Amino acid sequence: MTPKPVILKTRGLSKNFVVKPGFLGRAAQRLHAVSEVSLEVRKGETLGIVGESGCGKSTLGRLLVGLMKPTVGEVWISGKNISALPEASLRPLRKNFQMVFQDPYASLNPKMKAGNILAEPIRNFNPATRAVLERRIKELLDRVGLPSSAATRYPHEFSGGQRQRLSIARALALDPEIIVADEAVSALDVSVQAQVLNLLSDLQKDLGLTYVFIAHDLGVVEHISDEVAVMYLGRIVEKGPVKSIFSAPAHPYTELLLRSVPQMEPGRHRRALEEAGELPSPMNLPHGCAFAGRCGRVTKECRVMRPALTEIQERHFSACYHPVA
């Protein structure tokens, strides 16, 4: 079977933030949010990105759609290096990749009605008559399961799930190929989460969309993803097909995340996290493997030299000297 073409890829992608500038010969203090991330996403598939809060997932998502410029590295979409383009050249390409944010109430203009929210990106890129706009708005609302009457309502008049549907409709307004969803269902009730996830799956089948799905909920990631990348302190420590990652994790951190999923036994998942200890500071990363201080398999080698991301099985990569058996 011929593999699908790669539509999005990154090469050595890093993003540092200066927290405290240098003064009188002292080096500036930097927060290492994303470090040397190289990924590929195939057309029509879903890459899930998972990790603890503060691991750099959201920063990576913003880098992928050009909302941030990388410190170093490249983002390639449909054969074009968007990270090297000035804003004037990047703007026409933006309609091809869109983002859905975690909090729809914060990302939707509270002073605009839903119809105007959907019409705004269309007007910006494709001038259209009022009749064409109204027809397109109705199509978008129908596609995400909202009534046409929703066009006259303000964001505060919708429920949380309906607002997220509106955010998805806005992302679809320009017929993009790629959607980056940053914790798109984490703020929703479980039953509503399932509805939105089913909507995203249906849209992918109908429109051939490519997703980068950022989440901390492993159950959600397993449900929607074709491949998974596990992030720890800004780096990818394991990546591979979803079945391989969930059935046979190779990195101790991935194993920890899976053990931390809530179980029927009260307190079991809480103990797994507590036993692992605290995250190191992203402003003062340790030498060697960043997970060494929380790992039960650590050796002297782990503390001295950072392991490279190495293929251990077909399409399954892990950055660990002593992978889980």
Phi, psi and chi 1 to 4 in degrees:
 res  aa     phi    psi   chi1   chi2   chi3   chi4
   1 MET       -  126.2 -172.3  177.2 -169.8      -
   2 THR   -70.7  126.3  -55.7      -      -      -
   3 PRO   -66.1  150.9   22.1  -31.4      -      -
   4 LYS   -68.9  151.8  -62.8  176.5 -178.5  177.8
   5 PRO   -68.9  148.6   24.1  -33.7      -      -
   6 VAL   -77.1  124.4  173.1      -      -      -
   7 ILE  -104.4  -23.8 -169.0  172.7      -      -
   8 LEU  -138.9  132.9 -175.2  156.8      -      -
   9 LYS  -149.5  153.4   65.9  180.0  178.9 -179.4
  10 THR  -124.0  153.4   68.7      -      -      -
  11 ARG  -135.3  113.6  -70.1  -69.2  178.2  -95.6
  12 GLY    56.5   39.1      -      -      -      -
  13 LEU   -75.4  124.8 -162.9   63.2      -      -
  14 SER  -137.6  146.9  -61.4      -      -      -
  15 LYS  -140.9  118.2 -179.7   64.4  177.4  179.3
  16 ASN  -115.0  144.7  -59.0  -30.8      -      -
  17 PHE  -116.5  131.2  -63.1   96.2      -      -
  18 VAL   -78.4  113.0  176.1      -      -      -
  19 VAL   -87.2  -37.3  177.0      -      -      -
  20 LYS  -142.3  115.6 -171.7  175.2 -178.8 -179.5
  21 PRO   -65.8  155.2   23.2  -32.1      -      -
  22 GLY   -68.1  150.7      -      -      -      -
  23 PHE  -150.5  130.9 -177.4   67.4      -      -
  24 LEU    54.0   47.7  -64.5  177.7      -      -
  25 GLY    85.5   -6.9      -      -      -      -
  26 ARG   -82.0  142.5  -64.3  179.4 -179.0  176.7
  27 ALA   -71.2  146.4      -      -      -      -
  28 ALA   -66.7  145.9      -      -      -      -
  29 GLN   -88.4  127.2  -67.7 -174.7    9.8      -
  30 ARG  -122.2  142.6  -61.0  179.4 -177.1  -86.5
  31 LEU   -98.7  121.7 -172.5  149.7      -      -
  32 HIS   -91.4   91.9  -55.3  -82.6      -      -
  33 ALA   -78.7  -43.5      -      -      -      -
  34 VAL  -135.5  133.0  175.1      -      -      -
  35 SER  -133.2  115.6  -60.0      -      -      -
  36 GLU    51.2   50.1  -60.5  176.9   13.5      -
  37 VAL   -89.8  124.2  168.8      -      -      -
  38 SER  -124.1  119.2  -64.2      -      -      -
  39 LEU  -137.8  159.8  -66.5  169.9      -      -
  40 GLU  -136.1  139.4  -69.6 -173.6   -9.3      -
  41 VAL  -127.0  127.3 -171.4      -      -      -
  42 ARG   -88.6  149.4  -62.8 -170.7  179.1  -83.2
  43 LYS   -57.3  131.1 -175.5  175.8  177.0   61.5
  44 GLY    81.0    3.7      -      -      -      -
  45 GLU  -110.6  173.3  -65.9 -172.2   -7.2      -
  46 THR  -121.9  124.5  -60.6      -      -      -
  47 LEU  -100.5  119.3  171.2   68.0      -      -
  48 GLY   -91.3  134.1      -      -      -      -
  49 ILE  -116.6  122.5  -61.7  177.7      -      -
  50 VAL  -131.9  152.2   66.6      -      -      -
  51 GLY   167.0  169.6      -      -      -      -
  52 GLU   -67.2  162.9  -69.1  174.6  -83.7      -
  53 SER   -59.4  136.4  -64.0      -      -      -
  54 GLY    89.0    6.5      -      -      -      -
  55 CYS   -86.1   -6.6   72.1      -      -      -
  56 GLY   105.9    8.0      -      -      -      -
  57 LYS   -61.3  -48.6  -55.9 -172.7  -59.3  -65.6
  58 SER   -67.4  -38.2  -67.1      -      -      -
  59 THR   -62.0  -41.7  -59.0      -      -      -
  60 LEU   -60.9  -43.0  175.8   59.0      -      -
  61 GLY   -59.4  -41.8      -      -      -      -
  62 ARG   -69.1  -32.9  -74.8  161.3  171.3   75.8
  63 LEU   -65.8  -37.0  -69.8  169.2      -      -
  64 LEU   -65.4  -30.8  -66.3  179.6      -      -
  65 VAL  -105.1   11.9  -64.0      -      -      -
  66 GLY    76.7   14.9      -      -      -      -
  67 LEU   -76.7  -17.8  -67.9  179.7      -      -
  68 MET  -132.5  148.9  -69.9 -179.9  178.5      -
  69 LYS   -93.2  135.4  -70.9  -71.5 -173.4 -177.8
  70 PRO   -70.2  152.3   26.1  -33.5      -      -
  71 THR   -66.6  -46.9  -55.1      -      -      -
  72 VAL  -143.9  165.1  -64.8      -      -      -
  73 GLY   101.5  177.3      -      -      -      -
  74 GLU  -136.4  148.5  -59.3  170.8  -17.2      -
  75 VAL  -121.3  121.0  178.6      -      -      -
  76 TRP  -111.7  126.5  -69.9   76.4      -      -
  77 ILE  -127.4  123.0  -65.7 -179.6      -      -
  78 SER    50.7   41.5  -61.0      -      -      -
  79 GLY    82.8    5.2      -      -      -      -
  80 LYS  -118.2  134.4  -65.4 -175.9  178.6  179.7
  81 ASN   -82.2   92.4 -178.9    5.0      -      -
  82 ILE   -71.8  -23.2   68.6  164.4      -      -
  83 SER   -70.8  -17.6   51.3      -      -      -
  84 ALA   -96.1   -2.8      -      -      -      -
  85 LEU   -90.6  139.4  -64.6  175.9      -      -
  86 PRO   -68.2  161.2   24.4  -32.0      -      -
  87 GLU   -57.0  -38.2 -178.5   56.8   34.9      -
  88 ALA   -61.7  -35.2      -      -      -      -
  89 SER   -83.4  -27.5  -59.7      -      -      -
  90 LEU   -76.3  -32.8  178.3   60.3      -      -
  91 ARG   -55.6  -47.6 -172.7  178.2 -176.1  -81.2
  92 PRO   -61.4  -22.8  -19.7   32.1      -      -
  93 LEU   -85.6  -14.9  -56.9  178.1      -      -
  94 ARG   -62.0  -27.5  -72.9 -168.7 -179.5  -81.1
  95 LYS   -65.2  -16.0   60.9 -176.8  179.7 -179.7
  96 ASN   -84.6  -15.5 -164.1   37.1      -      -
  97 PHE  -141.0  126.4   42.6   91.3      -      -
  98 GLN  -127.3  168.3  -64.3  -69.2  -54.3      -
  99 MET  -131.9  141.5 -167.7  160.9 -171.3      -
 100 VAL  -114.7  123.4  176.6      -      -      -
 101 PHE   -93.3  166.6  -63.6   91.7      -      -
 102 GLN   -64.8  -46.3  176.4  178.8   -2.9      -
 103 ASP  -106.1  100.0 -175.8   -2.0      -      -
 104 PRO   -66.5  -27.9   23.2  -32.5      -      -
 105 TYR   -66.6  -33.4 -165.7   69.6      -      -
 106 ALA   -80.9  -25.4      -      -      -      -
 107 SER   -96.0   -6.0   61.2      -      -      -
 108 LEU  -105.0  136.9  -62.1  172.0      -      -
 109 ASN   -68.2  115.0 -170.1  -28.3      -      -
 110 PRO   -67.7  -15.2   26.3  -34.3      -      -
 111 LYS   -93.3   -2.2  -62.3 -179.3  179.9  179.5
 112 MET  -110.9  140.6  -66.8  176.2   66.4      -
 113 LYS   -72.4  158.0  -66.3  180.0  179.4  179.7
 114 ALA   -56.2  -39.5      -      -      -      -
 115 GLY   -60.6  -41.8      -      -      -      -
 116 ASN   -70.4  -34.0  -70.4  -30.4      -      -
 117 ILE   -61.0  -40.4  -71.4  172.4      -      -
 118 LEU   -76.9  -31.4  -62.3 -179.3      -      -
 119 ALA   -74.8  -28.5      -      -      -      -
 120 GLU   -57.0  -52.2 -175.1  178.5   38.2      -
 121 PRO   -65.0  -32.3   20.4  -32.3      -      -
 122 ILE   -65.3  -44.1  -59.4  172.9      -      -
 123 ARG   -62.3  -37.7  -69.9 -165.0 -169.8  101.3
 124 ASN   -66.2  -31.9  -72.8  -19.4      -      -
 125 PHE  -111.8  -32.3  -74.7   89.2      -      -
 126 ASN  -135.4   88.0  -57.7  -51.9      -      -
 127 PRO   -51.6  131.4  -25.5   34.5      -      -
 128 ALA  -142.7  157.7      -      -      -      -
 129 THR   -72.6  165.6   64.0      -      -      -
 130 ARG   -61.2  -40.6 -178.8  172.7  179.7  176.4
 131 ALA   -63.9  -41.4      -      -      -      -
 132 VAL   -65.7  -41.4  170.3      -      -      -
 133 LEU   -62.0  -46.8  -83.9  176.3      -      -
 134 GLU   -61.5  -40.5  -70.9  177.9   -8.8      -
 135 ARG   -66.0  -41.8 -174.8  165.6   59.9 -110.2
 136 ARG   -66.5  -40.7  178.7   58.9  173.7  156.9
 137 ILE   -62.0  -43.2  -70.7  166.5      -      -
 138 LYS   -62.0  -41.8 -175.0  178.5 -176.4  -57.1
 139 GLU   -61.3  -44.6  -70.3  172.9   -4.4      -
 140 LEU   -65.2  -44.4  -70.8  167.8      -      -
 141 LEU   -62.5  -41.7  -68.7  172.1      -      -
 142 ASP   -65.2  -37.7 -178.8   64.6      -      -
 143 ARG   -66.1  -31.3 -171.4  168.0  -76.9  -77.7
 144 VAL   -99.5    9.2  -61.2      -      -      -
 145 GLY    82.6   26.0      -      -      -      -
 146 LEU  -111.3  145.6  -67.8  174.4      -      -
 147 PRO   -71.4  156.3   27.0  -34.9      -      -
 148 SER   -62.0  -26.7   56.6      -      -      -
 149 SER   -65.5  -17.1   59.7      -      -      -
 150 ALA   -63.3  -21.1      -      -      -      -
 151 ALA   -61.1  -23.6      -      -      -      -
 152 THR   -96.1    4.7   61.7      -      -      -
 153 ARG  -103.7  153.7  -68.5  155.1   58.1 -174.1
 154 TYR   -90.3  158.4  -69.4   93.8      -      -
 155 PRO   -52.7  -36.8  -30.8   37.1      -      -
 156 HIS   -69.4  -12.4   73.2  -89.2      -      -
 157 GLU   -87.8   -1.8  -61.3  179.3   89.4      -
 158 PHE  -101.7  158.0  -65.7   95.3      -      -
 159 SER   -76.5  171.7   67.3      -      -      -
 160 GLY   -60.1  -43.4      -      -      -      -
 161 GLY   -65.8  -38.7      -      -      -      -
 162 GLN   -66.9  -37.7  -70.9  173.6  -32.6      -
 163 ARG   -63.8  -38.7  -81.0 -164.1  -68.9  -92.5
 164 GLN   -68.7  -34.6 -162.3   58.7  -70.8      -
 165 ARG   -62.4  -39.2  -72.6  174.1 -177.1  -92.2
 166 LEU   -64.9  -39.9  179.8   58.2      -      -
 167 SER   -62.6  -39.6  -66.1      -      -      -
 168 ILE   -65.9  -41.0  -66.5  169.0      -      -
 169 ALA   -61.1  -40.7      -      -      -      -
 170 ARG   -63.2  -40.4 -179.0  179.5   60.5 -178.6
 171 ALA   -64.1  -29.1      -      -      -      -
 172 LEU   -84.3  -10.8  -65.7  173.7      -      -
 173 ALA   -56.3  -31.9      -      -      -      -
 174 LEU  -105.3   16.6  -63.2  171.8      -      -
 175 ASP    54.4   57.0  -65.2  -40.9      -      -
 176 PRO   -73.4  162.7   31.6  -36.9      -      -
 177 GLU   -94.4  -28.5  -69.8 -172.3  -79.4      -
 178 ILE  -124.7  134.3  -59.6  167.9      -      -
 179 ILE  -126.8  126.5  -69.1 -179.4      -      -
 180 VAL   -99.3  116.6  176.4      -      -      -
 181 ALA  -106.3  112.1      -      -      -      -
 182 ASP   -98.8  101.0 -176.2   11.0      -      -
 183 GLU    51.5   45.4  -60.2  -80.5    9.0      -
 184 ALA   -67.8  -18.0      -      -      -      -
 185 VAL  -122.0    1.7  -61.3      -      -      -
 186 SER   -68.1  -24.2   64.2      -      -      -
 187 ALA   -91.7    3.9      -      -      -      -
 188 LEU  -102.7  154.4  -54.9  177.2      -      -
 189 ASP   -61.0  156.5  -66.9  -21.9      -      -
 190 VAL   -58.5  -44.0  174.2      -      -      -
 191 SER   -64.9  -37.3   60.2      -      -      -
 192 VAL   -71.9  -36.4 -179.8      -      -      -
 193 GLN   -53.8  -47.4  -80.0 -172.2   12.1      -
 194 ALA   -61.0  -40.1      -      -      -      -
 195 GLN   -64.7  -43.5  -65.4  169.9   12.3      -
 196 VAL   -69.3  -38.6  173.6      -      -      -
 197 LEU   -63.3  -41.7  -71.9  172.8      -      -
 198 ASN   -64.1  -37.9  -71.5  -24.7      -      -
 199 LEU   -61.4  -46.3  169.6   63.6      -      -
 200 LEU   -61.9  -40.4  -69.2  170.5      -      -
 201 SER   -64.6  -41.9  -64.5      -      -      -
 202 ASP   -64.9  -40.9  -69.5  -17.9      -      -
 203 LEU   -63.6  -38.5  -69.2  171.6      -      -
 204 GLN   -63.4  -42.8 -173.5  172.2   48.7      -
 205 LYS   -65.9  -42.6  -67.6  174.7 -175.3  175.6
 206 ASP   -74.9  -37.2  -65.7  -17.8      -      -
 207 LEU  -110.1   -4.8  -56.4  175.5      -      -
 208 GLY    68.6   31.5      -      -      -      -
 209 LEU   -70.9  152.4  -65.9  169.7      -      -
 210 THR  -110.0  130.2  -57.8      -      -      -
 211 TYR  -115.5  143.3  -68.1  142.6      -      -
 212 VAL  -113.7  113.2  175.5      -      -      -
 213 PHE  -110.7  109.2 -164.7   87.5      -      -
 214 ILE   -95.8  128.4  -62.2  168.4      -      -
 215 ALA  -160.3  161.7      -      -      -      -
 216 HIS  -107.8   -9.7   63.9  -89.1      -      -
 217 ASP   -86.9  108.8 -172.2  -36.1      -      -
 218 LEU   -65.1  -33.0  -69.2  174.1      -      -
 219 GLY   -62.9  -41.3      -      -      -      -
 220 VAL   -66.0  -44.9  169.4      -      -      -
 221 VAL   -61.6  -43.0  170.4      -      -      -
 222 GLU   -62.8  -36.7 -176.7  178.7   18.7      -
 223 HIS   -68.8  -38.3  173.2   75.8      -      -
 224 ILE  -105.1  -15.9 -159.8  169.9      -      -
 225 SER   -94.6  152.0  -57.2      -      -      -
 226 ASP   -94.2  -41.0  -64.0  -69.1      -      -
 227 GLU  -131.0  158.4  -61.7 -150.8   -9.2      -
 228 VAL  -131.7  138.2  176.9      -      -      -
 229 ALA  -119.7  127.8      -      -      -      -
 230 VAL  -101.1  123.3 -178.7      -      -      -
 231 MET  -104.3  141.6  -75.9 -167.6   76.5      -
 232 TYR  -142.5  117.8 -174.9   75.3      -      -
 233 LEU    49.3   47.3  -78.4  179.6      -      -
 234 GLY    87.6   -7.4      -      -      -      -
 235 ARG  -115.1  152.2  -67.0 -176.7 -179.3  -85.1
 236 ILE   -82.9  119.1  -58.6  -61.7      -      -
 237 VAL  -103.2  -16.1  -63.9      -      -      -
 238 GLU  -159.5  142.5 -174.3  165.8    5.1      -
 239 LYS  -153.9  151.0   63.4  179.8  179.2  179.8
 240 GLY   166.2 -177.0      -      -      -      -
 241 PRO   -59.2  146.0  -21.6   32.7      -      -
 242 VAL   -59.2  -41.2   62.6      -      -      -
 243 LYS   -64.3  -39.8  -69.6 -177.6  179.8  179.3
 244 SER   -66.9  -42.8 -179.6      -      -      -
 245 ILE   -64.5  -42.9  -65.5  -69.9      -      -
 246 PHE   -82.4  -26.7  -80.5   81.5      -      -
 247 SER   -91.2  -29.1   63.9      -      -      -
 248 ALA  -144.5   68.3      -      -      -      -
 249 PRO   -62.5  140.0   25.5  -34.9      -      -
 250 ALA  -102.0  -29.7      -      -      -      -
 251 HIS   -92.2  136.9 -162.3  -77.7      -      -
 252 PRO   -57.4  -29.9  -24.4   33.4      -      -
 253 TYR   -69.6  -40.3  177.7   60.2      -      -
 254 THR   -62.2  -41.5  -51.5      -      -      -
 255 GLU   -61.0  -40.3 -175.6 -173.7   43.5      -
 256 LEU   -62.5  -44.4  170.4   65.7      -      -
 257 LEU   -60.1  -42.1  -70.5  178.9      -      -
 258 LEU   -67.9  -36.7  -68.2  172.7      -      -
 259 ARG   -70.6  -19.7  -74.2 -163.4  -66.2  115.2
 260 SER   -85.7   -7.2  -58.3      -      -      -
 261 VAL   -64.3  132.2  173.9      -      -      -
 262 PRO   -52.7  134.2  -26.8   34.6      -      -
 263 GLN  -117.9  170.7  -55.7  -71.1  -27.9      -
 264 MET   -64.4  -28.8  -67.0  -61.3  -68.9      -
 265 GLU   -75.8  115.8  178.2 -171.4  -16.6      -
 266 PRO   -58.6  133.9  -21.4   32.5      -      -
 267 GLY    83.8   -7.0      -      -      -      -
 268 ARG   -64.6  -46.8  179.7  178.6  171.8 -174.2
 269 HIS   -69.6  -31.2   66.8  -72.5      -      -
 270 ARG   -65.4  -41.2 -171.7 -173.6  -57.2  -89.9
 271 ARG   -63.9  -36.7  -71.9 -160.2  -59.4  -89.5
 272 ALA   -60.5  -41.3      -      -      -      -
 273 LEU   -73.0  -41.4  -73.1  173.1      -      -
 274 GLU   -63.9  -39.3  -70.9  175.5   -9.2      -
 275 GLU   -68.2  -24.8  -69.6  169.5    0.6      -
 276 ALA   -76.5  -18.3      -      -      -      -
 277 GLY    85.5 -170.1      -      -      -      -
 278 GLU   -90.4  152.9  -64.2  -67.2  -31.5      -
 279 LEU   -69.2  140.1  -81.9  165.6      -      -
 280 PRO   -65.3  163.2  -16.9   29.2      -      -
 281 SER   -77.9  132.6  169.0      -      -      -
 282 PRO   -70.0   -6.7   24.0  -32.4      -      -
 283 MET   -90.8  -15.2  -68.0  177.3   57.5      -
 284 ASN  -142.0   70.2 -173.6   23.9      -      -
 285 LEU   -67.9  139.7  -65.2  176.4      -      -
 286 PRO   -71.4  159.0   25.4  -33.4      -      -
 287 HIS   -70.5  156.6  -65.6  -69.9      -      -
 288 GLY    72.0 -148.1      -      -      -      -
 289 CYS   -73.8  126.8  177.0      -      -      -
 290 ALA   -66.8  -19.6      -      -      -      -
 291 PHE   -90.1   -1.8 -170.9   63.3      -      -
 292 ALA   -56.5  -38.8      -      -      -      -
 293 GLY   -69.1  -12.6      -      -      -      -
 294 ARG  -117.4    4.0  -53.9  173.6   75.5 -170.0
 295 CYS  -101.0  136.4 -178.1      -      -      -
 296 GLY   -84.6   -4.2      -      -      -      -
 297 ARG  -110.1   13.5  -51.7  167.0   68.3   86.3
 298 VAL   -67.4  143.7   64.2      -      -      -
 299 THR  -128.5  175.1   62.7      -      -      -
 300 LYS   -58.9  -38.5 -177.7  178.0 -179.9 -179.3
 301 GLU   -57.6  -39.8 -179.6 -175.9   28.2      -
 302 CYS   -62.7  -34.2  -56.8      -      -      -
 303 ARG   -82.4  -13.4  -62.1 -174.5 -174.6  -81.3
 304 VAL  -100.5  -41.2  173.7      -      -      -
 305 MET  -130.9  131.0 -172.7 -178.6  -56.2      -
 306 ARG   -73.8  126.9 -175.9  173.7   63.9 -111.5
 307 PRO   -71.2  143.7   24.4  -32.8      -      -
 308 ALA   -83.2  155.6      -      -      -      -
 309 LEU   -74.4  112.6 -161.7   61.5      -      -
 310 THR  -123.3  141.1  -54.4      -      -      -
 311 GLU   -74.4  119.7 -171.6  171.0   22.7      -
 312 ILE  -103.7  -24.8   55.5  172.7      -      -
 313 GLN  -143.2  173.6  -64.3  177.8    3.5      -
 314 GLU   -57.9  117.8 -174.9  178.4    2.6      -
 315 ARG    66.3   10.0  -65.4  168.8   49.8 -141.5
 316 HIS  -113.8  115.4 -170.8  162.2      -      -
 317 PHE  -115.8  145.5  -63.0   78.9      -      -
 318 SER  -146.0  142.9  176.7      -      -      -
 319 ALA  -105.7   78.1      -      -      -      -
 320 CYS  -155.0  135.2 -177.4      -      -      -
 321 TYR   -74.2  -25.9  -69.1  122.1      -      -
 322 HIS  -131.3   72.1  -50.8  -71.7      -      -
 323 PRO   -60.1  153.8   20.2  -30.1      -      -
 324 VAL   -63.1  135.6  177.7      -      -      -
 325 ALA   -69.5      -      -      -      -      -
